Amino acid sequence: MDKRQIRKDIKEKLQAVPPDVLKKWSSNIAANLFNTDDWKQADTIAITISRGTEVDTKAIIEKGWEERKQMVVPKCEPATKGMTFRVLESFDQLEVVYYGLLEPKENETKAVSPSKIKLIVVPGLGFNQNGYRVGFGGGYYDRFLSEYNGRKAALAFQEVQLVDELPIEEHDVPVNLIVTNEQVILCR
């Protein structure tokens, strides 16, 4: 099965889940994440701003602020397909960019070196038990992760986003753990 088909299937399944169920699952995922050593030990955490049927990250970011963690969010550079992470101290520091994505305003946020990031929460549509993923197709994270040496986690709705088989390519970098609404899966 190819990545396009997997993306399509998972998106359809996500659309079929009632919003209140996704909200409850997101809340369970956040609680499970907060109990991991990776969360507890990280002082700088990279995470995306969720939208649509993705695991809600706003409450996770707020909890990070509450715990005095430095929360950093990605700024994509479409020309180079690169990505930098910038410190987010308020949701007011976000602006809508292409595809309706929320990204940090460069004039109000500062960039953080990848070596400072202790935990990166990697987005994706589908994941297998070994930590490999199917992303959204832009390749931004694959490029970033090829140079990143810290801990990598993913958040996933267990019933919908965990799949048995994924096509794995040479450049794919697996995550260390997958946090679902039911469990934390430690990958290889």
C-alpha positions in Angstrom: 0.0 0.0 0.0 1.4 3.4 -0.9 1.6 6.5 1.4 -1.0 8.4 -0.6 -3.6 5.7 0.0 -2.7 5.3 3.7 -3.1 9.1 4.1 -6.5 9.1 2.3 -7.7 6.1 4.4 -6.7 7.6 7.7 -8.1 11.1 6.9 -11.4 9.4 6.1 -11.4 7.5 9.3 -10.5 10.7 11.3 -13.4 12.6 9.6 -15.8 9.8 10.8 -14.9 10.2 14.5 -17.3 12.6 16.3 -15.5 15.8 17.5 -16.4 15.1 21.2 -14.7 11.7 20.9 -11.5 13.3 19.4 -11.5 15.8 22.2 -11.7 13.1 24.9 -9.0 11.1 23.1 -6.8 14.2 22.8 -7.2 14.8 26.5 -6.2 11.2 27.3 -3.2 11.5 25.0 -2.0 14.7 26.8 -2.4 13.0 30.2 -0.4 10.0 29.0 2.3 12.3 27.6 2.7 14.3 30.8 3.4 11.0 32.6 6.4 10.1 30.4 9.9 10.6 31.5 10.6 12.3 28.2 8.1 15.0 29.0 9.2 15.3 32.7 12.9 15.6 31.8 12.6 18.0 28.8 13.0 21.7 29.4 12.6 22.6 25.7 9.9 20.8 23.8 9.1 21.2 20.1 5.5 20.7 19.0 3.2 21.8 16.2 0.1 23.8 16.4 -2.7 21.3 15.7 -5.7 21.9 13.5 -8.7 20.0 12.3 -8.8 16.3 13.3 -5.2 16.3 14.6 -4.5 15.5 18.3 -5.1 18.8 20.0 -1.7 20.4 21.1 -3.0 23.6 22.6 -3.6 22.1 26.0 -0.1 20.5 25.8 1.5 23.8 25.0 -0.4 25.5 27.9 0.7 22.7 30.3 4.3 23.2 29.2 4.1 27.0 29.9 2.5 26.2 33.3 5.5 23.9 34.1 8.0 26.7 32.9 9.1 24.6 29.9 10.3 26.4 26.8 7.7 25.5 24.1 9.0 25.9 20.5 6.9 25.6 17.3 8.0 25.2 13.7 8.4 27.9 11.1 8.6 26.3 7.7 10.7 27.7 4.9 8.9 26.6 1.7 11.8 27.7 -0.6 14.3 25.4 1.0 11.8 22.9 2.5 13.7 23.6 5.8 12.3 24.3 9.2 13.3 26.3 12.3 11.8 26.2 15.7 10.9 29.4 17.5 10.0 30.0 21.1 6.2 30.5 21.7 5.2 32.4 24.8 1.6 33.3 23.7 -0.8 32.1 21.1 -1.0 35.8 20.0 2.5 35.3 18.5 1.0 33.0 15.8 -0.1 34.0 12.3 -1.9 32.1 9.6 0.4 31.2 6.7 -0.1 29.0 3.6 -2.7 26.1 3.8 -4.2 27.7 6.9 -1.3 26.6 9.1 -0.5 28.6 12.2 3.2 29.6 12.5 5.2 31.9 14.8 5.6 35.5 13.8 9.3 35.9 13.1 9.4 39.5 14.5 7.9 38.4 17.8 9.7 35.1 18.5 13.3 33.9 18.6 14.8 30.9 16.9 16.1 28.0 19.0 19.1 25.8 18.1 18.0 22.2 17.4 20.6 21.1 20.0 18.6 22.9 22.7 15.4 20.8 21.9 15.2 17.9 24.3 11.9 16.4 23.0 10.3 16.9 19.6 6.7 15.9 19.1 6.6 14.7 15.5 3.3 15.1 13.6 2.0 12.4 11.3 -1.1 10.8 10.0 -0.2 7.1 10.6 2.3 5.3 12.7 3.5 1.7 13.1 4.6 0.0 16.3 8.3 0.6 15.4 7.8 4.3 15.3 7.8 4.9 11.6 5.2 7.3 10.3 3.4 8.6 7.3 3.4 12.4 7.5 1.4 14.9 5.5 3.7 14.8 2.5 5.8 17.9 2.8 9.0 16.2 3.9 9.9 19.0 6.4 10.2 16.7 9.4 12.1 14.0 7.5 14.8 16.6 6.6 14.9 18.1 10.2 15.0 14.7 11.9 17.9 13.5 9.8 20.0 16.0 11.6 18.3 15.9 15.0 19.7 13.8 17.9 17.2 14.3 20.7 14.2 12.3 21.8 11.3 12.0 19.4 7.7 11.3 20.3 4.5 11.1 18.3 0.8 11.5 19.4 -1.8 9.3 17.8 -5.4 8.2 18.2 -4.9 4.5 18.8 -8.0 3.2 16.9 -7.4 5.3 13.8 -3.8 6.2 13.4 -1.9 3.0 14.3 -1.4 0.8 11.3 0.3 -2.6 11.0 2.2 -1.8 7.8 3.8 1.2 6.4 6.1 1.7 3.4 9.5 2.6 4.9 12.0 4.6 2.9 15.7 5.0 3.5 15.4 8.6 4.8 12.6 7.8 7.3 13.5 8.4 10.9 11.4 6.6 13.6 10.2 8.2 16.8 11.2 6.8 20.2 7.7 6.6 21.6 4.1 6.9 20.4 1.7 8.3 22.9 -1.9 7.2 22.3 -5.2 7.7 24.1 -4.7 4.2 25.5 -1.0 3.7 26.1 2.6 4.8 25.6 4.4 2.6 23.0 8.1 2.5 23.4 9.6 1.9 19.9 12.7 -0.2 19.3 
